[in-house]
């Protein structure tokens, strides 16, 4: 297994961030690793679909866990012997902000080799993705409470 983690704090609530997760059509706007995504059902555990990185074909995608306003786990088959597991957690902070935590794991027989070879490329955009998600959720939260 190969792992990478990153966290950031947002002034938005976990509810606002959760709404960004559920709006999969908007993922390419805040996640540069997603060119397109289609789900075959609701944003819920067990739902499958296809995720296409920019300029690449679709890969099988599954939401394996989803807990409203708390986070979700997804798996994307990126090779026959490697699966990308993305664990996204939301933690409310005492001051009203929310910590967004993203853990990226490569699992499977070739995961460690793949991680050493391609891990830095795979995770290079993770900090920006988390920061962009935080800013997007803050804008949504502002709209919801009438600030914008």
N, C-alpha and C positions, 0 to 999 in steps of 0.2 A: 504494500500500500504506500501511496505517496500523498502528502497533505500540505495544504497552504491555508492560512487563515488571515482575515482582516476584519477590523471593526471600525465603526465611525458612529458619531452621535448626531442625532437630528433633533431639531426643536419640534418636529411633528410627532403626533401620537402614533402609537402602534397601529391604530385603526386606519390612519391616513396611509401609512406605509403598506399595510395589508391590502388596501384598495389598489395600490400600484401593482402588487403581486398578482392580484386577481385579474387585472386588466392586461392580459398577456399580449394583446394587440399593441400595447404601448412599450413592451419590453425593448424593442430595437431603439427606442428613443433614449433610454437610460442605460442600456447594456450593449456595449459595442460588440460583444461576442455573439449577439443574436441578430441575424439578418431577418429571420421570419420564424414564427412559431404557430402551430395549430394544435388545438386540443380537441379530442373526440368526446368532450363532455365538460362538466363544470370543473372549476379549479378546486379539486378535492382529491383525497387519497384514492389511488387506484385508477385515476384518469390517465389515459395514454394520449400520445400525439406524436408530432414531429417537430424537431427543432433544427433549423438550418443556420449554421454560422454564415457570416457574410461571404458571398461568392462560393459557397459550397452547397452540396446537396443535402437533403433532409436526413436526420438521424433519429432513430427511435427514442422517444422521451416518455418518462412516466413520473407522475407525482406519487411518491411512495408514502408520504405523510403530509398532512395539512391540518394545522390547528389555528383557527381564526384568531387574528391579532397576536399570534405567538410565533408563527413561522411555518416553514415547510421544508421538505426534503424532496429532491428530484434526482432522477438518474437518467443519463443520456449515454447510449452505447456509442462510443467513439471508435471502437475497433472490435474485432471479434474477441479479443482477449483483454479488453480494457473498457471499463465503465467509469464515466465521470459522475460522481455523487456530489451534489451541491446541497449543503445544509444551511438554511437561512433562518436565523433566530432574531426575535425582537424582544428586548428587555426594557421595560419601563424604568426610568430613573427617578429618584426622589424629587427632583426639581421639575418634573413634567416632560423632560426630554426622553428620547428613546435611543437605546444603543442597538445598532444594526450590526449583526455579526454574520459573516459569511465564511463557511469552511468548505473548501474544495478538496475532494479526495479522488484519487484514481485508484480503482480497485480491480482486481482480476489478476490472472497469472503474469501478465506483462506490465502491470501497473508501475512497479518501481523503475524498471528500465525506461518505460515511456515517460515517467515523471522526470527522471534525470535528463532525458534527451529533450523533451518538449515542455516540461513543467514551467520553466521561466517564461516561455512564450505564451503558454496557456493562461498564466495568472498575471501577466504584466498589466492587464487592464482592470484587474479586480479592485484596487483602491479607487480608481476613477468611477467604476460602476457603482460602488457602495456610496461614494460621495454624491454622484449624480442622482441616485435613487433618493438619498436624504433630501436633496434640494427639491426634487420633483414632489415628494410627499409634503414638504413644507409649503409649496405653492398650493397644492390641493387642500391642505389644512386651512390655509388662508382663505381660499374660496369658500370652504364649508362654513367658516365662522364669520364670513362677511368682510374680511379684511381686504379682499381684492375684488 
